[in-house]
Amino acid sequence: DARLNYQYSQRADGLSNPLAKALLALMEQKQSNLSVAVDLTKKADILALIEKIGPFVCVIKTHVDVIEDFDQDFVQQLTALSEKHRFFIFEDRKFADIGNTVKLQYSSGVYKIASWAHITNCHTVPGEGIVQGLKEVGLPLGRGLLLLAEMSSKGSLATGSYTETTLEWAEKHSDFCIGFIAGRRFPNLQHDFITMSPGIGLDVKGDGMGQQYRTPHEVIVNCGSDIIIVGRGIYGAGRDPVVEAQRYKKAGWDAYQERLTK
Ligand code: 5BU
């Protein structure tokens, strides 16, 4: 895939979604292909962590349903931080229901995800209608969707024909689907897509609950992924998040530079 040798900013041309274009441009500007998964449960802790690491990331990934004191003020503060430090917000909601239900889950309820998350994602197990439903809400708002083509966890069932069909739906809905959660770039696709990979760690291989870690070099240079998603490797026990964010940012960016010259 020749696009593996393109700079992120050059690849913006091959994507139709304006948010995807903006993300690729931002990555080049900030020299960051690092997304941090901020899986903490207190609003203040999350915001304090993001204030520190915001300068080093292109995307902050959230799980807002684990926040004990979630409220609209959290959304406002998160949005303000995303503007101050220039990053995109990815709510890792993993929608997994019929089109009509996910429309409601995406737009309504306590979280109103579509109103603040630039990016969200979904499983493809319910069929193509899930993409259609989310698109009805998200596309008019300028949002982008990632399809879960693969998962990083041991024994994941998202393989083979499940993954292949997921790729077809992304092609069909490439105006809204900006890419995939996957461990590798998929070859021979008509459109260009952004690949984001969770399960990234420089120090450990797993977490004892099925998570499997690979290095930035492995996923970006060997497997052609674009964005590394790092959680506990940044803020886990005994770690200095600023030091670790800079370390993962450098590892991700060095790997990307190496890929460009391959
Ligand atoms: P960790 O602390 O780096 O293991 O966190 C990984 C994050 O990525 C966490 O928020 C997961 O929910 C998320 N994740 C994942 O680990 N694997 C996947 O396949 C997908 C998401 Br999709």
Boltz pocket constraint, residues with backbone or C-beta under 6 A from the ligand:
constraints:
  - pocket:
      binder: B
      contacts: [[A, 37], [A, 39], [A, 63], [A, 92], [A, 148], [A, 150], [A, 151], [A, 152], [A, 153], [A, 181], [A, 198], [A, 199], [A, 200], [A, 211], [A, 229], [A, 230], [A, 231], [A, 232], [A, 233]]
      max_distance: 6.0
